[in-house]
């Protein structure tokens, strides 16, 4: 995206911008005179749109984290719904024609330098309940009178919804639309139904991950992934690490570890890009856009300076008999193995053993997973990275989160880290393909096993 070009084209429409850096290090970009934040969306890989109201009209702040361009859409604040579909921002406005309620659709093209605003359709005769647009150009409407979901503005086709439709929920990137009903959460485009406890404030947080304002994050199968957040418009997730609002702060949660990143208001909006996420917060009359790096660091631990040490020398201080060593990987560890169990198997003598999480923070208890490391200090120092085959997320268990990460890598939506990629080679043939996904599915369904020995 050539954001500097966009900035030059609409220079007259650009508001004042500041670029302070907070004490926690993240860059803050500020859009002035913000009255209300309407939504935050992922624009491309790592660019973001913030849609907000200023001066009675909607504005769009387009930013890549270094520059920010703010455009006045000339669309009044009486618009009742906003949606983004990967290219266009759509505004759905209530209108009355001949005493019949309807909806007018206005489109704003953020990637075009000339004609940016157009009216798509006027006078759709529905009692507006909720509207959204997906990446394929389909429009969806909940008609409050007929209690149906319609596809496209001709209202020629109504979609079957098992229970009463209440709200349409677009994804942060605009690629999918979900429908919250009285009893279920369903994906519009393929009819899938998710086993998630339904709340009307449910927000789509990522591929198969949903959150609500009670602070709970769910996977698509209803599994509670995290329950430490609250009061925010969407928690976000990256490789098993969750970010959200807790007690007025942005909090990062990985397993049992919780880190406060910065102070925010309870009303912040969160959105994820490829390798970072943003939190947009209203601070007085300004909208503050904060950028955070979300990639977990996977630095290898210290390895013995002497390289491959003689096995007899190793046995004098600790034992590797119950493990499989592959380069500097420590394998042969079943899922759900605890630190205490590994220490017992190492049988350390005259040495100290330390365990560290993926972010290199010390880990004193709990289970170990892919990317964790063990550091052994005897006469020399030995470091190994733990690999649990099938555990891509590094949680130490093998579940649907790992399947989702593997599927995302196949769809080229996510690049696996070095250690996650090793753990994804479930069949131990030196590559990651559908055979690994099949083996992972069999394991999760209880009809197969995963060998933790990379030599078998």
C-alpha positions as CSV (number, residue, x, y, z in Angstrom):
1,X,0.0,0.0,0.0
2,X,1.4,3.4,-1.0
3,X,0.2,5.3,2.0
4,X,2.4,8.3,1.3
5,X,0.6,8.7,-2.0
6,X,-2.8,8.5,-0.4
7,X,-1.6,11.1,2.1
8,X,-0.7,13.5,-0.7
9,X,-3.9,13.0,-2.6
10,X,-6.2,13.9,0.3
11,X,-3.9,16.3,2.2
12,X,-6.6,18.8,2.7
13,X,-8.7,16.1,4.5
14,X,-5.9,15.0,6.9
15,X,-6.3,15.9,10.5
16,X,-3.4,16.7,12.9
17,X,-1.3,13.7,13.7
18,X,1.1,13.0,16.6
19,X,3.6,10.2,17.0
20,X,4.5,9.8,20.7
21,X,6.1,6.7,22.1
22,X,4.7,5.4,25.3
23,X,6.8,4.2,28.2
24,X,6.2,0.6,27.2
25,X,7.7,1.3,23.8
26,X,4.7,0.9,21.5
27,X,4.1,3.7,18.9
28,X,1.0,5.7,19.4
29,X,-0.7,7.5,16.5
30,X,-3.5,9.9,17.3
31,X,-6.6,11.0,15.4
32,X,-7.9,14.2,16.8
33,X,-11.5,15.2,17.6
34,X,-12.8,11.6,17.9
35,X,-16.4,11.5,19.2
36,X,-16.9,7.7,18.9
37,X,-15.0,4.7,17.5
38,X,-17.2,2.6,15.2
39,X,-14.8,-0.2,14.3
40,X,-11.2,-1.4,13.7
41,X,-10.2,-3.6,10.7
42,X,-7.1,-5.3,9.3
43,X,-6.3,-3.7,5.9
44,X,-3.9,-6.0,4.0
45,X,-1.1,-7.7,6.0
46,X,-0.2,-5.1,8.6
47,X,-2.1,-1.9,7.8
48,X,-5.2,-1.0,9.7
49,X,-8.4,1.0,9.3
50,X,-10.0,2.8,12.3
51,X,-13.5,4.1,11.6
52,X,-14.7,6.9,13.9
53,X,-17.1,9.8,14.1
54,X,-15.8,13.4,14.1
55,X,-17.7,16.6,13.5
56,X,-20.9,14.7,12.9
57,X,-19.5,12.6,10.0
58,X,-17.6,9.3,9.7
59,X,-13.8,9.4,9.2
60,X,-11.4,6.7,8.2
61,X,-7.9,6.6,9.7
62,X,-5.6,4.5,7.5
63,X,-2.2,3.7,9.0
64,X,0.8,1.4,8.5
65,X,2.2,2.2,12.0
66,X,4.5,4.9,10.7
67,X,2.2,7.2,8.8
68,X,-1.5,7.9,9.2
69,X,-4.0,9.4,6.7
70,X,-7.4,10.5,7.8
71,X,-10.2,10.8,5.3
72,X,-13.6,12.5,5.7
73,X,-16.2,10.3,4.1
74,X,-19.0,13.0,4.2
75,X,-21.3,10.3,5.6
76,X,-23.3,11.5,8.5
77,X,-23.2,9.9,11.9
78,X,-26.8,8.7,11.7
79,X,-25.5,5.6,9.8
80,X,-26.6,2.6,11.8
81,X,-24.0,0.0,10.6
82,X,-20.5,-0.1,9.3
83,X,-18.8,-3.1,7.6
84,X,-15.5,-3.8,5.9
85,X,-14.9,-6.6,3.4
86,X,-11.2,-6.5,2.6
87,X,-11.3,-3.6,0.2
88,X,-14.3,-1.4,0.8
89,X,-15.9,0.2,3.8
90,X,-19.7,0.0,3.6
91,X,-22.0,2.3,5.5
92,X,-25.6,1.2,5.9
93,X,-28.0,4.1,6.5
94,X,-31.6,4.0,7.7
95,X,-34.0,5.8,5.4
96,X,-37.8,6.3,5.1
97,X,-39.4,6.3,1.7
98,X,-43.2,6.5,1.4
99,X,-43.5,5.7,5.1
100,X,-41.6,2.4,4.5
101,X,-38.3,1.9,6.3
102,X,-35.3,0.9,4.2
103,X,-31.6,0.9,4.0
104,X,-29.2,2.9,1.8
105,X,-25.7,1.4,1.1
106,X,-22.7,3.8,0.6
107,X,-19.3,2.4,-0.3
108,X,-15.9,4.0,0.4
109,X,-12.8,2.7,-1.5
110,X,-9.7,3.1,0.6
111,X,-7.4,1.9,-2.2
112,X,-8.5,4.2,-5.0
113,X,-7.1,7.6,-5.5
114,X,-9.8,9.3,-7.6
115,X,-13.5,8.2,-7.2
116,X,-13.5,7.0,-3.6
117,X,-17.2,7.3,-2.6
118,X,-20.3,5.9,-4.2
119,X,-23.9,5.0,-3.5
120,X,-24.5,1.3,-4.2
121,X,-28.2,1.0,-3.6
122,X,-31.0,3.0,-2.0
123,X,-34.4,2.0,-0.7
124,X,-33.9,-1.6,0.4
125,X,-37.3,-2.3,2.0
126,X,-36.4,-3.9,5.3
127,X,-36.8,-3.1,8.9
128,X,-33.1,-2.9,9.6
129,X,-31.8,-5.3,12.2
130,X,-28.1,-5.8,11.2
131,X,-26.1,-5.5,8.0
132,X,-22.7,-6.7,6.8
133,X,-20.7,-7.3,3.6
134,X,-18.2,-10.1,2.9
135,X,-15.1,-10.4,0.8
136,X,-17.0,-11.8,-2.1
137,X,-19.2,-8.8,-2.4
138,X,-22.3,-10.3,-0.9
139,X,-24.5,-8.2,1.4
140,X,-26.4,-9.6,4.3
141,X,-29.3,-8.1,6.2
142,X,-31.4,-9.2,9.1
143,X,-35.0,-8.1,8.6
144,X,-36.4,-7.2,11.9
145,X,-40.0,-7.8,10.7
146,X,-39.6,-11.2,9.1
147,X,-36.7,-12.2,11.4
148,X,-34.8,-13.6,8.4
149,X,-31.3,-13.2,7.0
150,X,-31.3,-12.0,3.4
151,X,-28.4,-12.3,1.0
152,X,-27.8,-9.3,-1.4
153,X,-29.9,-6.2,-1.5
154,X,-32.4,-7.6,-4.0
155,X,-33.9,-9.6,-1.0
156,X,-34.4,-12.4,-3.6
157,X,-32.8,-15.0,-1.4
158,X,-33.3,-15.6,2.3
159,X,-30.9,-17.8,4.3
160,X,-32.2,-20.5,6.6
161,X,-31.2,-19.8,10.1
162,X,-32.1,-22.5,12.7
163,X,-32.9,-20.0,15.4
164,X,-33.9,-16.3,15.6
165,X,-31.1,-14.2,14.0
166,X,-30.0,-11.4,16.3
167,X,-26.7,-10.0,15.0
168,X,-24.2,-10.3,12.1
169,X,-20.6,-10.3,13.1
170,X,-17.9,-9.6,10.5
171,X,-14.3,-10.8,11.0
172,X,-11.5,-8.3,11.6
173,X,-10.2,-8.8,8.1
174,X,-13.6,-8.8,6.4
175,X,-13.3,-12.3,5.0
176,X,-16.2,-14.0,6.8
177,X,-19.6,-13.1,8.3
178,X,-21.1,-14.9,11.3
179,X,-24.6,-14.8,12.6
180,X,-25.5,-14.8,16.2
181,X,-28.9,-16.4,16.9
182,X,-30.8,-17.0,20.1
183,X,-29.1,-20.4,20.5
184,X,-26.1,-20.7,18.1
185,X,-23.3,-19.0,16.3
186,X,-23.3,-19.9,12.6
187,X,-21.0,-19.0,9.7
188,X,-23.0,-17.4,6.9
189,X,-21.1,-18.7,3.8
190,X,-21.1,-22.4,4.5
191,X,-23.7,-22.9,7.2
192,X,-21.4,-24.3,9.8
193,X,-22.7,-24.0,13.4
194,X,-20.3,-23.4,16.3
195,X,-20.7,-25.0,19.7
196,X,-20.0,-21.8,21.6
197,X,-22.2,-20.4,24.4
198,X,-24.1,-17.7,22.6
199,X,-23.8,-14.1,23.7
200,X,-25.0,-11.1,21.7
201,X,-21.7,-9.3,22.4
202,X,-19.7,-12.1,20.7
203,X,-16.8,-10.8,18.6
204,X,-14.8,-12.7,16.0
205,X,-11.2,-12.6,17.1
206,X,-9.4,-14.7,14.5
207,X,-9.7,-18.0,12.6
208,X,-12.0,-20.1,14.7
209,X,-11.5,-17.9,17.8
210,X,-14.3,-15.9,19.4
211,X,-14.5,-13.7,22.5
212,X,-17.1,-11.8,24.4
213,X,-17.1,-8.9,26.9
214,X,-17.2,-11.2,29.9
215,X,-13.5,-11.9,29.2
216,X,-13.8,-15.4,27.8
217,X,-12.1,-16.5,24.6
218,X,-13.5,-19.6,22.8
219,X,-12.4,-21.9,20.0
220,X,-15.0,-22.8,17.4
221,X,-15.8,-26.1,19.2
222,X,-16.7,-24.3,22.4
223,X,-13.4,-24.9,24.3
224,X,-12.5,-22.1,26.6
225,X,-9.1,-20.9,25.6
226,X,-8.7,-17.9,28.0
227,X,-11.0,-16.3,30.6
228,X,-8.9,-13.4,31.9
229,X,-10.2,-10.5,29.8
230,X,-13.2,-8.3,30.0
231,X,-14.7,-5.0,28.8
232,X,-13.1,-4.9,25.3
233,X,-14.3,-5.2,21.7
234,X,-12.6,-8.4,20.8
235,X,-9.6,-10.3,22.2
236,X,-7.0,-11.3,19.7
237,X,-4.9,-14.5,19.4
238,X,-1.5,-15.4,17.9
239,X,-0.1,-18.9,18.1
240,X,-1.7,-19.6,21.4
241,X,-0.8,-16.2,22.9
242,X,-3.9,-14.1,23.8
243,X,-4.2,-10.3,24.1
244,X,-7.1,-8.4,25.6
245,X,-8.2,-5.9,28.1
246,X,-8.1,-6.7,31.9
247,X,-8.7,-4.1,34.6
248,X,-8.0,-1.2,32.1
249,X,-4.8,-2.6,30.7
250,X,-3.7,-4.5,27.6
251,X,-2.7,-7.9,28.9
252,X,-0.8,-10.8,27.2
253,X,-1.6,-14.3,28.4
254,X,0.4,-17.3,27.4
255,X,-0.4,-20.4,29.5
256,X,-0.2,-19.4,33.1
257,X,1.9,-16.4,32.4
258,X,0.3,-12.9,32.3
259,X,2.1,-9.7,31.2
260,X,0.7,-6.2,31.3
261,X,1.7,-4.3,28.2
262,X,0.2,-0.9,28.8
263,X,-2.7,1.0,30.4
264,X,-5.8,1.4,28.3
265,X,-9.5,2.3,28.8
266,X,-12.1,-0.5,29.1
267,X,-13.6,0.5,25.7
268,X,-10.6,-0.4,23.5
269,X,-11.0,-2.1,20.1
270,X,-8.4,-4.8,19.2
271,X,-7.5,-6.1,15.8
272,X,-4.8,-8.5,14.6
273,X,-2.4,-8.3,11.5
274,X,0.2,-10.8,10.4
275,X,2.9,-10.0,12.9
276,X,1.4,-7.3,15.1
277,X,-1.9,-6.1,16.5
278,X,-3.4,-2.8,17.3
279,X,-5.5,-1.4,20.2
280,X,-7.6,1.6,19.4
281,X,-8.8,3.6,22.5
282,X,-10.7,6.8,23.0
283,X,-8.7,9.1,25.2
284,X,-10.7,12.3,25.8
285,X,-11.3,13.8,22.3
286,X,-8.7,11.7,20.6
287,X,-8.6,8.1,19.1
288,X,-5.2,6.6,20.1
289,X,-3.9,3.8,17.9
290,X,-1.3,1.6,19.6
291,X,0.8,-1.0,17.8
292,X,2.2,-4.1,19.4
293,X,4.5,-6.8,18.1
294,X,2.7,-10.1,18.6
295,X,5.3,-12.6,17.4
296,X,6.6,-14.9,20.2
297,X,10.4,-14.9,20.2
298,X,11.9,-18.3,19.6
299,X,15.5,-17.8,20.4
300,X,17.5,-21.0,20.8
301,X,19.0,-21.5,24.3
302,X,22.7,-21.7,24.9
303,X,24.3,-24.8,23.4
304,X,27.4,-26.4,24.7
305,X,30.5,-24.7,23.2
306,X,32.1,-28.1,22.8
307,X,29.4,-29.2,20.4
308,X,28.5,-32.9,20.5
309,X,29.7,-34.2,23.9
310,X,30.6,-37.8,24.6
311,X,27.6,-39.7,26.0
312,X,29.7,-41.0,28.9
313,X,30.6,-37.4,29.9
314,X,26.9,-36.5,29.8
315,X,25.9,-39.4,32.0
316,X,28.3,-38.3,34.7
317,X,26.0,-35.3,35.4
318,X,22.6,-36.2,33.9
319,X,21.0,-38.8,31.8
320,X,19.4,-38.5,28.3
321,X,18.6,-42.2,28.1
322,X,14.8,-41.6,28.2
323,X,14.9,-38.9,25.5
324,X,15.8,-38.6,21.8
325,X,18.3,-35.8,20.9
326,X,18.0,-34.4,17.4
327,X,20.6,-31.7,16.8
328,X,19.8,-29.4,19.8
329,X,16.2,-30.6,20.1
330,X,15.1,-32.7,23.0
331,X,12.4,-35.1,21.7
332,X,10.6,-38.2,22.9
333,X,8.5,-36.2,25.3
334,X,4.8,-37.1,25.5
335,X,2.2,-34.3,25.6
336,X,1.2,-33.0,29.1
337,X,4.6,-33.9,30.5
338,X,5.5,-31.7,33.5
339,X,8.8,-30.1,34.5
340,X,8.9,-32.3,37.6
341,X,8.6,-35.5,35.4
342,X,11.4,-34.3,33.0
343,X,13.7,-33.5,35.9
344,X,13.1,-37.0,37.3
345,X,14.0,-38.5,33.9
346,X,17.1,-36.4,33.6
347,X,18.3,-37.7,37.0
348,X,20.6,-34.7,37.5
349,X,23.8,-35.2,39.6
350,X,26.1,-32.3,40.5
351,X,24.3,-29.9,38.1
352,X,21.5,-27.4,38.0
353,X,18.6,-27.7,35.5
354,X,16.5,-24.7,34.4
355,X,13.4,-24.5,32.2
356,X,12.4,-21.5,30.1
357,X,9.2,-20.6,28.1
358,X,9.2,-19.6,24.4
359,X,9.8,-16.0,25.5
360,X,12.9,-17.0,27.5
361,X,11.2,-16.3,30.8
362,X,12.0,-18.8,33.5
363,X,9.4,-21.6,34.0
364,X,9.4,-23.3,37.3
365,X,6.3,-25.6,37.1
366,X,3.6,-26.9,34.9
367,X,3.7,-28.7,31.6
368,X,6.4,-28.1,28.9
369,X,5.7,-27.7,25.2
370,X,7.3,-27.1,21.9
371,X,9.7,-24.1,22.0
372,X,10.3,-24.4,25.7
373,X,14.0,-25.0,26.6
374,X,16.0,-26.8,29.2
375,X,19.4,-25.5,30.3
376,X,21.7,-27.7,32.2
377,X,24.8,-26.4,34.0
378,X,27.4,-28.9,35.0
379,X,31.2,-28.6,34.1
380,X,29.9,-27.1,30.9
381,X,26.5,-25.7,29.9
382,X,24.1,-27.6,27.7
383,X,21.0,-26.2,26.1
384,X,18.1,-28.1,24.4
385,X,14.9,-26.9,22.8
386,X,11.9,-29.2,23.6
387,X,9.9,-30.5,20.7
388,X,6.5,-32.2,21.3
389,X,5.4,-33.5,17.9
390,X,1.8,-32.3,17.2
391,X,2.1,-29.4,19.7
392,X,2.5,-26.5,17.3
393,X,1.2,-23.9,19.8
394,X,3.7,-24.7,22.5
395,X,1.0,-25.3,25.1
396,X,2.3,-28.8,25.9
397,X,-1.0,-30.5,24.8
398,X,-2.2,-31.5,21.3
399,X,-5.7,-30.2,20.5
400,X,-7.8,-28.2,18.0
401,X,-5.6,-25.1,18.4
402,X,-2.7,-27.1,16.8
403,X,-4.9,-28.3,14.0
404,X,-6.0,-24.7,13.3
405,X,-2.4,-23.5,13.2
406,X,-1.5,-26.4,10.8
407,X,-4.4,-25.6,8.5
408,X,-3.5,-21.9,8.5
409,X,0.0,-22.7,7.4
410,X,-1.4,-24.8,4.5
411,X,-3.6,-21.9,3.5
412,X,-0.6,-19.6,3.7
413,X,-2.4,-17.4,6.2
414,X,0.3,-18.0,8.8
415,X,4.0,-18.9,8.7
416,X,5.0,-21.4,11.4
417,X,8.0,-20.6,13.5
418,X,11.1,-22.8,13.5
419,X,10.1,-25.0,16.4
420,X,6.4,-25.1,15.5
421,X,7.5,-26.3,12.0
422,X,9.5,-29.1,13.5
423,X,6.6,-30.1,15.7
424,X,4.3,-30.1,12.6
425,X,6.4,-32.9,11.0
426,X,4.2,-35.5,12.7
427,X,5.0,-38.3,10.3
428,X,8.8,-37.6,10.6
429,X,9.5,-37.5,6.8
430,X,11.2,-34.2,6.8
431,X,8.3,-32.2,5.4
432,X,4.9,-30.9,6.4
433,X,1.9,-32.0,4.3
434,X,-1.6,-33.5,4.4
435,X,-0.3,-36.7,5.9
436,X,0.7,-34.7,9.0
437,X,-2.8,-33.1,9.1
438,X,-4.4,-36.5,8.8
439,X,-2.3,-37.9,11.6
440,X,-3.1,-34.9,13.8
441,X,-6.8,-35.4,13.1
442,X,-6.7,-39.1,14.0
443,X,-4.9,-38.2,17.3
444,X,-7.4,-35.5,18.2
445,X,-10.4,-37.8,17.4
446,X,-8.9,-40.5,19.6
447,X,-8.3,-42.9,16.7
448,X,-4.5,-42.6,16.3
449,X,-1.2,-41.9,18.1
450,X,1.7,-39.6,17.4
451,X,5.3,-41.0,17.8
452,X,7.5,-38.6,19.7
453,X,10.6,-40.3,18.3
454,X,11.7,-38.4,15.1
455,X,13.6,-41.5,14.0
456,X,10.5,-43.6,13.7
